[in-house]
Amino acid sequence: MKGRVTAVNISEKKGNTKKPIEKGNLIKDFGLEGDAHSGKWHRQVSLLAKESIEKMKALGIEGLCTGKFAENITTEGISLHTAQVGTRLRVGEAVLEISQIGKECHLGCEILKQVGKCIMPTEGIFARVIEGGVIKPGDKIEVL
């Protein structure tokens, strides 16, 4: 299974939508440099497929773009939410290991307030950084 990175996104505070950056530095056992979700835990990096965002657009929700669901890495052409916990992905120079599929949205979630519905609980995935490296839009993403 192969796809590509369409955006790399960060935010300074948890729960906020993220802003796209030209390239990101994934740090081993920590996460995406400069992002509020980085740290020594199992949800260091979040990923969401562009196809999942398109599903929300098809429901009539306008103004959706990369980072709106607080994902660090937006992908295309790879079915992320059907992978298993423990699956390893090569993303650009880095290697990630899927640690969680979906999440429980909290009631104060900015994404839920702004968009009205959040797809991260069912189709977002979370990962730990196994090998660090630079990632940028256009990089390949593949299951190892």
C-alpha positions as CSV (number, residue, x, y, z in Angstrom):
1,M,0.0,0.0,0.0
2,K,1.5,3.3,-1.1
3,G,0.3,6.9,-1.0
4,R,1.8,10.4,-0.6
5,V,1.9,13.2,1.8
6,T,-0.3,16.2,0.8
7,A,0.4,18.4,3.8
8,V,2.4,18.7,7.0
9,N,0.7,20.7,9.7
10,I,1.5,22.0,13.2
11,S,-0.2,24.0,16.0
12,E,1.1,25.6,19.2
13,K,-1.8,24.5,21.3
14,K,-3.7,21.2,21.6
15,G,-7.2,21.1,20.3
16,N,-6.6,23.8,17.7
17,T,-6.7,23.4,14.0
18,K,-3.2,23.2,12.5
19,K,-1.4,25.3,9.9
20,P,0.5,23.9,7.0
21,I,4.3,24.2,6.9
22,E,6.7,23.6,4.0
23,K,8.5,20.7,5.7
24,G,8.6,19.1,9.1
25,N,11.2,17.4,11.3
26,L,10.0,14.2,12.9
27,I,12.0,13.5,16.0
28,K,12.5,9.9,17.2
29,D,10.4,9.1,20.3
30,F,9.0,12.6,20.4
31,G,6.9,13.7,17.4
32,L,6.8,16.7,15.0
33,E,9.1,19.5,16.0
34,G,7.1,22.6,17.0
35,D,3.8,20.8,17.4
36,A,1.8,20.9,20.7
37,H,1.1,17.1,20.6
38,S,4.7,16.1,20.5
39,G,6.1,14.4,23.6
40,K,6.9,11.1,25.2
41,W,3.6,9.3,24.7
42,H,1.8,7.1,22.2
43,R,0.1,9.8,20.1
44,Q,3.1,11.8,18.9
45,V,1.9,12.3,15.4
46,S,-1.6,12.3,13.9
47,L,-2.5,11.3,10.3
48,L,-5.7,11.7,8.3
49,A,-6.3,10.8,4.6
50,K,-7.5,13.5,2.2
51,E,-10.2,11.0,1.2
52,S,-11.6,11.2,4.7
53,I,-11.7,15.0,4.4
54,E,-13.5,14.6,1.1
55,K,-16.2,12.5,2.8
56,M,-16.9,15.4,5.1
57,K,-17.1,17.8,2.1
58,A,-19.6,15.4,0.5
59,L,-21.8,15.9,3.5
60,G,-22.0,19.6,2.6
61,I,-19.5,20.9,5.1
62,E,-17.6,23.8,3.5
63,G,-14.3,25.4,4.3
64,L,-12.4,22.2,5.0
65,C,-8.7,22.1,4.3
66,T,-5.7,20.3,5.5
67,G,-5.1,20.7,9.2
68,K,-8.7,21.5,10.0
69,F,-9.0,18.2,11.9
70,A,-5.8,18.9,13.7
71,E,-3.9,16.2,11.8
72,N,-0.1,16.6,11.5
73,I,0.1,14.7,8.2
74,T,-2.5,14.7,5.5
75,T,-2.2,11.8,3.1
76,E,-3.6,10.7,-0.2
77,G,-3.9,7.3,-1.8
78,I,-3.4,5.1,1.3
79,S,-6.2,3.7,3.5
80,L,-4.9,4.7,6.9
81,H,-7.8,3.8,9.1
82,T,-7.9,0.2,7.9
83,A,-4.3,-0.5,9.0
84,Q,-3.6,-2.3,12.3
85,V,-2.0,-0.9,15.5
86,G,1.7,-1.8,15.2
87,T,1.9,-1.3,11.4
88,R,5.0,0.6,10.4
89,L,4.9,3.3,7.8
90,R,7.8,5.0,5.9
91,V,6.9,8.7,5.5
92,G,9.6,10.6,3.7
93,E,12.8,10.0,5.6
94,A,11.0,8.9,8.8
95,V,9.4,5.7,10.1
96,L,6.2,5.8,12.1
97,E,4.5,3.0,14.0
98,I,0.7,3.2,14.3
99,S,-0.3,3.3,18.0
100,Q,-4.0,4.1,17.9
101,I,-6.9,4.1,15.4
102,G,-9.4,6.9,16.0
103,K,-10.0,8.8,19.3
104,E,-12.7,10.1,21.5
105,C,-13.5,13.7,20.8
106,H,-13.9,15.8,23.8
107,L,-16.9,18.2,24.1
108,G,-14.7,21.4,24.0
109,C,-13.0,20.3,20.7
110,E,-12.4,23.3,18.5
111,I,-12.7,21.1,15.4
112,L,-16.2,19.9,16.5
113,K,-17.2,23.5,17.2
114,Q,-16.0,24.9,13.9
115,V,-16.9,22.0,11.6
116,G,-19.9,20.5,13.4
117,K,-18.6,17.0,13.1
118,C,-15.2,15.4,13.5
119,I,-13.9,12.5,11.4
120,M,-10.8,11.9,13.6
121,P,-12.7,9.5,16.0
122,T,-13.2,7.0,13.3
123,E,-10.6,7.6,10.5
124,G,-7.7,9.5,12.1
125,I,-4.7,7.5,13.2
126,F,-1.9,8.2,15.7
127,A,1.6,7.0,15.6
128,R,5.0,7.1,17.4
129,V,8.1,8.2,15.7
130,I,10.5,5.1,15.4
131,E,13.0,6.8,13.1
132,G,13.2,10.6,12.7
133,G,13.6,12.6,9.6
134,V,12.3,15.4,7.4
135,I,8.9,15.1,5.8
136,K,7.2,17.4,3.2
137,P,4.3,17.4,0.8
138,G,4.9,15.1,-2.1
139,D,6.8,12.5,0.0
140,K,5.8,8.9,-0.5
141,I,4.1,7.1,2.4
142,E,4.1,3.3,2.4
143,V,3.5,0.4,4.6
144,L,6.7,-1.5,5.6
